[in-house]
Every structure is written in structure tokens, then in C-alpha cells.
């Protein structure tokens, strides 16, 4: 499922909701403080034992990223996938850059790198750049991400 995630479906970015559900997560939109994008929450009804709670006040592009980011925590960081573990630190930010640049948040950067690898598989990104050139708005739209997220990926891959 993850290996083929970034393949476009009729030119549309793939559904992160469908991916999450296929992986066994429940996804719930919830009213959260604007500074909180989302988190994993234990849920005995979900196949994986967790739901991904997402801030309903954030735009759809931010919510897509957050779903993938929280799934990354489940797979990368065992304390996030153990329903009996104490509540882990949750990064609060209004900017995606915060995750990449703040040296104190290694787990957040790792989760973002995981999302980057899934969303921006190198050949897919190269193909999009060949088609759209420097039109970052069109490339971001094709991948279902913000221009800011695309900009960070392009900087990191120079």
C-alpha cells in the first residue's frame, strides 16, 4: 500500500483517508486548538488500535499531511504505537518548517521525512517537474501538498 501510494488516480492525489483506513486506522476530524495539527489516540475499535485525530479547522492540504505524519509516528516510533505507553510529547506549530528545522524535535523530522518519501517518490517528483517546470503551485496541487511543503522538499533534495 505505501509503496504505491504516490501514484496519481486520474491526475488527482491519492486519498490519505483511504490509505489510513486500509492500514487499519480510524481517522476523525475534531475541533482542536489551531496550534495542534493532530495526534494518535488509542481506539479499540480500529484494526491498528489507534485513531488519527485531525484538526478540523486546518485546510485539507494540511490535514492530508497530518494524517500521513501521524501514521509515520505509529511505524517509526514504538512509543506511539503502544496504547499503554504514557502520552508522548506533541509538537505544536503553525508552520511545517518548524518540524524540519528545530533540532530538538528529531522524531517530528523523522515523521516528516517518512511522509516526504511516500508522497514525493523521486521518479514521480522528477516527472512532475518535467511536466510543470518551475510551476510549484501545479506540482504541489498534483501531490496534494502545500507550496511550502514542496519548497522544503526541493531544498532538501538539491
N, C-alpha and C positions, 0 to 999 in steps of 0.2 A: 504493500500500500504506500509506504513512504517513498520508496524508490521511484515510483511512477507519479508522485503527487503533482509535480510541476507541469505535467503535460496538459496543454490547453484543451478545452472542450468547446469546440465551435468558436475559438478565439476568446473565450471567457476564462478567467482564472478559475481553478478548481475550487470546489466548496470545502472550506475548512470544517464546517459543521458536519458534512457527510464523512469526511476523514475522521474527525473526532468520534463520531458515533460508530463508525466501522472499527475503530480501535478499541471501543468499549467504554468511552467516556460519555457522560451526560453533560450537555452544555446549557447553562442557564444565564440569561440576562438578568442583572439585578441592579438596583439603584445603589451605587457606591459613591464615596467621595470622588470628586474629579481627579484627585491625585493618585487614585488606585485604579490600575487597569484591569486587574483580575487576580485570581488565585485558585489553587486546587483546594477542594473541600471533600472530606470523606463522605461517601454516599454508598450505602449498602445495596442500593438498587442498580447501580451501574456495574457493568461487567468487570471493569478495572477497579471498582471500589472507590472511584472518585468522580466528582463532577468538576467541570471547569466553570467557575463563576466569572462572568464578564461584566464590565461596567456598561450599563445600557445607555449612559449619557455620552459615550465615546462614539466617534463616527465608525462606519462599517469597516473601513480600512484598518483602523486601529484595533478594532475588535478581532478581525481576522488574524492580525499579528499576535495578539494576546492569546488567543486560543492555541496557536502553534507554540508560543513561548511557554505556556503552562504545561502543555504536553511534553515539551522538551525537558522541563524540570522533572516530570514523572520518570522519564527514561534515563536522564543523566545523573540525577541526584537522589540517592536512595531515601534520604530523609523525607522527600516529598511524596514518595510512593508508599510510605508506611503509615497507615491510618492511625497507628498508636503512637507515633513519634510526636514530640512536642511541636507546637506551631513554629514554623521556621520564619526567619526574617523575610518580610515582604518589602521589596524596593518600591518606593513611591516616587513617581516622577511625572513631569508633564512633557518630557522630551525623550525621544528614542535615543538621542545622542548620549544621554546620561548613562545608559546601560553600557555603551561601548567605551566610554572614556573614563569612568570613575574606577580607579584602581582597587577600591575597597569592595567592589561587587563582582568578584570573579564568577560566581555561579550565574549571575544575570548575564554577563558577557558570554558565558558558555551556552546558555539557553538561546541567546540571540544568534550566536554562530551556528547553532543547530538549525534554527529557523532559516537563516541565510542559506545554508547548504541545501535545505529541502526546497525552498522557494526559487532560489537562483542557481539551479544546476548550471554549470559553466557553459555547456553547449546551448542550452536554452537562452541564457543571457547573451551569449555571442550572436545567436540567431536574431534575437530581438534588436540588438544593437546594429546588426547588418541591415535589418529592415527599416528601423526607425532613426538610425543615425544618432544625433545628439538630442533628439526629441524625448527628453526624460519624462515628460508628462505621459506620452503614449506608452513608453516602456513600463512605467510604474503602473499604469492602468492595466496593461496586459498581464502583469504579475499580481495585481490586486494589492499593491502596497502604496505607501505614501512616497512622494518625491524625495522626502527627507531620508527615508529608509533606503531608497535606491541610491541616493547620493553617497551615503555611508558605505554601501556595498561597493560602489565603483571606486571610491577612495581606497578602501581596504584591498581591492584586487588590482591596483595599479602595479 
